[in-house]
Amino acid sequence: MQPGNIVAASGRLQEAALQLQLAWSTTRDLWNDSASHRFEEEHLRPMFEAINVALPALSQLAQAMQQAAVQCREPGEHAGL
């Protein structure tokens, strides 16, 4: 996988999480009972926490892969990653 693919996937994940947060905010205006609170606690909050951990990790992975690609390149080879 190319580092750019990881960055693009990370961007898509971030955008999807933002859209879900917005949709959930709208939903909570209409559905605000113990079931909605339980759903948020059991499903949404853990997912958003995982995403918040994954995004910086994906960025670090892309940087490490970019650096590895540069270091593994043959001398005189172009930087066309």
Beta strands, then each sheet from edge to edge (+ up, - down):
end
